[in-house]
């Protein structure tokens, strides 16, 4: 099935995942469809179910620990959506499909049973690439 956008989530840091899920939520809210491919640290964060509390990781030297903590507090006070809320909005739209990378799952030492309820399926690169054919909007995080 061709999707309007494909999002590859690899890094797993809060900022990258929030940006990806925000883009996806905007796409589905506008009636579009998205395909997520979770690999490496993004897959690990999803499996750990670490989707609620912002843990920002700015580049070294950009913010002090106090500034980072204040920004995290600001995020909570302003009630910006969490990763879970954004992901839930995408899933509930019926226009999002979540796939875990089989290679990453194996490399992380995790089992297929841990994916239950978190993704729609598990696929390797040949399937992932096949699903991207014809999709012009591709985002990498």
Secondary structure, DSSP 8 states (H G I E B T S, - for coil): ---SEEEEE-S--HHHHHHHHHHHHHHHHTT--EEEEE-HHHHHHHHHT--SS------TTTS-HHHHHHHHHHHHHTT---HHHHHHHHHHHT-EEEEEEHHHHHHTT--GGGGTTT-SEEE-HHHHHHHHTT--EEEE-
